[in-house]
Amino acid sequence: MNARPHLLKTFTRAALLVGVICAPLLAVQNVNAGTDTFIGEAPTMSSGAGLVLVVGLRRS
């Protein structure tokens, strides 16, 4: 029985798995985030209306 195709298949799967796991970690190192960089919306102050609604709904 020839074990080389099985070994090659296992090595290829392991290499792909390592690549999938390490790619995001390597990409994060290249991100230059500062105080002026926002992902999504700029933060705004909340009025607290959500808390008032939750408390009001729980009491009714």
C-alpha positions in Angstrom: 0.0 0.0 0.0 1.3 3.4 -1.0 1.0 6.0 1.8 2.3 9.0 -0.2 -1.1 10.2 -1.6 -2.7 9.9 1.9 0.3 11.8 3.4 0.1 14.5 0.7 -3.6 14.9 1.2 -3.2 15.2 5.0 -0.3 17.8 4.6 -2.4 19.8 2.1 -5.4 19.9 4.5 -3.1 20.9 7.4 -1.5 23.7 5.4 -4.9 25.1 4.3 -6.1 25.0 7.9 -3.1 26.8 9.2 -3.5 29.4 6.4 -7.2 30.0 7.2 -6.3 30.4 10.9 -3.3 32.6 10.4 -4.5 34.9 7.6 -6.7 37.1 9.9 -4.0 37.3 12.5 -1.5 38.5 9.9 -4.0 41.0 8.5 -4.6 42.6 11.9 -1.0 43.5 12.1 -1.3 45.7 9.0 -4.2 47.7 10.4 -3.2 51.2 11.5 -6.1 52.3 13.8 -6.0 55.5 15.6 -8.3 57.8 17.4 -9.5 59.4 14.1 -10.4 56.0 12.5 -13.9 54.6 13.0 -15.3 51.4 11.8 -19.0 52.0 11.2 -20.7 55.1 12.7 -19.1 57.7 14.8 -19.9 57.3 18.5 -22.8 59.5 19.7 -24.1 60.1 23.1 -27.2 58.0 24.0 -30.3 59.7 25.3 -31.2 56.8 27.6 -34.6 56.2 25.9 -33.9 52.5 25.5 -33.5 52.1 29.2 -36.7 54.0 29.9 -38.6 51.7 27.5 -37.2 48.5 28.9 -38.1 49.5 32.5 -41.5 50.7 31.4 -42.3 47.5 29.6 -41.1 45.3 32.5 -43.5 47.2 34.9 -46.6 46.8 32.7 
